[in-house]
Amino acid sequence: MAKTFAYRRREVVRDQPMISEFKTRWPGLFTVPEVEAEFLRITTVPLVTKFFAQLDHHADQLIRVLKKAGGSKGRQIDLIFAPTARNETVEKKRECLLRALCIYLNENPSSLFKEYMDSDGCTAQRELDELVFGIYSINAEGGDANSTPVDVGIVIEGVEVLHDLGDIASACAILMGVIYAMNLSYPQELKMFFEVLQKIFLQLDASRLSPKVQMLKNKLYE
């Protein structure tokens, strides 16, 4: 994959292929290790380790900032963090942070995160076939908010790009790798959320921030 990087990159940037076509042509790219390797080739930044290092570094202050939100936004954020009061695994804490971050930025987490039960079967598959861009989680029937998902994956243009990603935060990190590997634009309805992932957590193009993200960054260093 390293030897064919230049050819593959030219094809992505010049031809802007559909995900289904590109996955057929380059199936070896669509694994977690290769997505990480491709991201490193493009940016020189280690994807998952950098993402989690910065997310965890800012976590406590970010929670304080998010929980200061008032009104309906504050109530939604409190509901998102409720599971961490009962069982605060690092995976659940990261997931709640990312979901609450969407709310704080006035964006809708349900635009990105799609949840299903393992009994949903055909209904879930039909919806995922029509999904343009998202992260899905399949939860076991009878589980609760702290249960580990049966499956977590990424869908783009109705194509399951990756699955068995373990948890939502890992899927967010890998999704950033897929976005860079495929030279994709951020969804307009989630542009602030992805700007934070890129410029604060991955520290890419970090000197050029939108006013809203700059304000958040300032609060993280208070």
C-alpha positions as CSV (number, residue, x, y, z in Angstrom):
1,M,0.0,0.0,0.0
2,A,2.9,2.4,0.7
3,K,4.3,1.8,-2.8
4,T,1.0,2.6,-4.5
5,F,0.2,5.6,-2.3
6,A,1.0,8.3,-4.9
7,Y,-1.1,6.6,-7.6
8,R,-4.0,6.1,-5.2
9,R,-3.8,9.6,-3.9
10,R,-3.9,11.0,-7.4
11,E,-6.9,8.9,-8.2
12,V,-8.8,10.1,-5.1
13,V,-8.0,13.8,-5.6
14,R,-8.5,13.9,-9.4
15,D,-11.3,11.5,-9.9
16,Q,-13.2,11.8,-6.6
17,P,-14.5,8.2,-7.0
18,M,-17.6,6.8,-5.2
19,I,-16.8,4.9,-2.1
20,S,-18.2,1.7,-3.6
21,E,-15.9,1.9,-6.6
22,F,-12.8,2.8,-4.6
23,K,-13.4,0.0,-2.1
24,T,-13.6,-2.5,-5.0
25,R,-10.4,-1.2,-6.5
26,W,-8.5,-0.9,-3.2
27,P,-10.0,-3.4,-0.7
28,G,-6.7,-3.6,1.2
29,L,-7.1,0.1,2.3
30,F,-10.3,-0.6,4.2
31,T,-8.9,-2.1,7.4
32,V,-8.0,-0.2,10.6
33,P,-4.2,-0.6,10.3
34,E,-4.2,0.6,6.7
35,V,-6.5,3.6,7.4
36,E,-4.1,4.5,10.1
37,A,-1.1,4.0,7.8
38,E,-2.7,6.1,5.0
39,F,-3.5,8.9,7.4
40,L,0.1,8.9,8.6
41,R,1.3,9.0,5.0
42,I,-0.9,12.0,4.3
43,T,-0.4,14.0,7.5
44,T,2.7,12.5,9.2
45,V,0.5,12.3,12.4
46,P,-0.3,9.0,14.1
47,L,-4.1,8.9,14.0
48,V,-5.5,6.9,16.9
49,T,-2.7,7.6,19.4
50,K,-2.8,11.4,18.7
51,F,-6.6,11.5,18.8
52,F,-6.9,9.8,22.1
53,A,-4.0,11.5,23.7
54,Q,-5.5,14.9,23.0
55,L,-9.1,13.9,23.8
56,D,-8.0,12.4,27.2
57,H,-5.7,15.4,27.9
58,H,-8.6,17.8,27.5
59,A,-11.3,15.5,28.9
60,D,-11.7,16.9,32.4
61,Q,-11.6,20.6,31.4
62,L,-13.9,19.8,28.4
63,I,-16.4,18.2,30.8
64,R,-16.4,21.3,33.0
65,V,-17.0,23.5,29.9
66,L,-19.8,21.4,28.5
67,K,-21.6,21.1,31.8
68,K,-21.7,24.9,32.2
69,A,-24.1,25.1,29.3
70,G,-27.5,26.2,30.4
71,G,-31.1,25.8,29.2
72,S,-32.2,22.9,27.0
73,K,-28.6,22.5,25.8
74,G,-27.4,21.9,29.3
75,R,-30.2,19.4,30.0
76,Q,-29.4,17.4,26.9
77,I,-25.7,17.4,27.9
78,D,-26.6,16.2,31.4
79,L,-28.6,13.3,29.9
80,I,-25.7,12.3,27.7
81,F,-23.4,12.1,30.7
82,A,-25.8,10.2,32.9
83,P,-24.3,6.7,32.1
84,T,-20.9,7.8,33.3
85,A,-22.3,8.3,36.8
86,R,-23.0,4.5,37.0
87,N,-20.0,3.1,35.1
88,E,-17.3,5.4,33.9
89,T,-15.1,3.3,31.6
90,V,-12.7,5.3,29.5
91,E,-14.6,4.2,26.4
92,K,-18.0,5.5,27.7
93,K,-16.4,8.7,29.0
94,R,-14.9,9.4,25.5
95,E,-18.2,8.6,23.8
96,C,-20.2,10.9,26.1
97,L,-17.7,13.7,25.6
98,L,-18.0,13.4,21.8
99,R,-21.8,13.2,21.8
100,A,-22.1,16.2,24.2
101,L,-19.6,18.2,22.2
102,C,-22.0,18.1,19.2
103,I,-24.8,19.5,21.4
104,Y,-22.4,22.2,22.8
105,L,-21.6,23.3,19.2
106,N,-25.3,23.5,18.3
107,E,-25.1,20.4,16.1
108,N,-27.2,17.3,16.3
109,P,-25.3,14.1,17.4
110,S,-28.0,12.0,15.8
111,S,-26.9,13.3,12.4
112,L,-23.7,11.3,12.9
113,F,-24.4,8.5,15.4
114,K,-27.0,5.9,14.5
115,E,-28.1,3.4,17.1
116,Y,-29.9,0.1,16.6
117,M,-30.8,-3.0,18.5
118,D,-29.5,-6.4,17.2
119,S,-33.1,-7.4,16.8
120,D,-33.7,-4.5,14.3
121,G,-32.3,-6.6,11.5
122,C,-33.7,-5.6,8.1
123,T,-34.9,-2.2,9.3
124,A,-31.4,-1.2,10.3
125,Q,-29.9,-2.5,7.1
126,R,-32.4,-0.5,5.0
127,E,-31.6,2.7,6.8
128,L,-27.8,2.1,6.6
129,D,-28.1,1.4,2.9
130,E,-29.5,4.9,2.5
131,L,-27.1,6.6,5.0
132,V,-24.8,9.1,3.3
133,F,-22.4,9.5,6.2
134,G,-22.4,8.1,9.7
135,I,-21.3,5.9,12.5
136,Y,-23.6,3.1,13.6
137,S,-23.7,1.0,16.8
138,I,-25.6,-2.2,17.2
139,N,-26.6,-2.9,20.8
140,A,-27.7,-6.1,22.4
141,E,-31.4,-6.6,23.3
142,G,-31.8,-6.2,27.0
143,G,-28.5,-4.2,27.5
144,D,-28.3,-0.7,29.0
145,A,-26.4,2.5,28.3
146,N,-23.2,1.0,29.7
147,S,-23.3,-2.3,27.7
148,T,-20.6,-2.8,25.1
149,P,-22.1,-2.6,21.5
150,V,-22.3,-5.8,19.5
151,D,-20.9,-3.9,16.6
152,V,-19.7,-0.4,15.7
153,G,-19.0,0.7,12.2
154,I,-18.7,3.4,9.6
155,V,-21.1,3.9,6.6
156,I,-20.4,6.3,3.8
157,E,-22.6,6.6,0.7
158,G,-24.6,3.6,1.9
159,V,-21.4,1.4,2.0
160,E,-20.2,-0.2,5.2
161,V,-16.6,1.0,5.1
162,L,-15.5,-0.6,8.3
163,H,-17.0,-2.6,11.2
164,D,-16.0,-4.2,14.5
165,L,-14.5,-0.9,15.7
166,G,-15.2,-1.6,19.3
167,D,-16.6,1.7,20.5
168,I,-17.9,5.1,19.3
169,A,-14.7,7.1,20.1
170,S,-12.5,4.7,18.2
171,A,-14.9,4.9,15.3
172,C,-14.7,8.7,15.4
173,A,-10.9,8.5,15.2
174,I,-11.0,6.0,12.3
175,L,-13.6,8.1,10.5
176,M,-11.2,11.0,10.5
177,G,-8.7,8.7,8.8
178,V,-11.3,7.6,6.2
179,I,-12.1,11.3,5.5
180,Y,-8.5,12.1,4.8
181,A,-7.9,8.9,2.8
182,M,-10.8,9.6,0.6
183,N,-10.4,13.4,0.5
184,L,-14.0,13.9,1.7
185,S,-15.6,17.1,2.9
186,Y,-17.1,17.4,6.3
187,P,-20.9,17.3,6.4
188,Q,-22.2,20.8,6.6
189,E,-24.5,20.0,9.6
190,L,-21.4,18.7,11.6
191,K,-18.7,21.1,10.3
192,M,-17.9,22.5,13.8
193,F,-17.7,19.1,15.4
194,F,-15.2,17.8,12.8
195,E,-13.2,21.0,13.0
196,V,-12.7,20.3,16.7
197,L,-11.6,16.7,15.9
198,Q,-9.2,17.9,13.3
199,K,-7.8,21.1,14.8
200,I,-7.9,20.5,18.6
201,F,-7.6,16.7,18.9
202,L,-5.5,15.9,15.9
203,Q,-3.8,19.4,15.9
204,L,-3.9,19.7,12.1
205,D,-4.1,23.2,10.7
206,A,-4.6,24.2,14.3
207,S,-3.7,27.9,13.8
208,R,-6.8,28.6,11.6
209,L,-9.9,28.2,13.8
210,S,-13.4,29.4,13.3
211,P,-14.6,31.9,16.0
212,K,-16.7,29.2,17.7
213,V,-13.9,26.7,17.9
214,Q,-11.4,29.3,18.9
215,M,-13.7,30.2,21.8
216,L,-13.9,26.6,22.9
217,K,-10.1,26.2,22.6
218,N,-9.7,29.3,24.8
219,K,-11.9,27.8,27.5
220,L,-10.0,24.5,27.4
221,Y,-6.8,26.5,28.5
222,E,-8.4,28.7,31.1
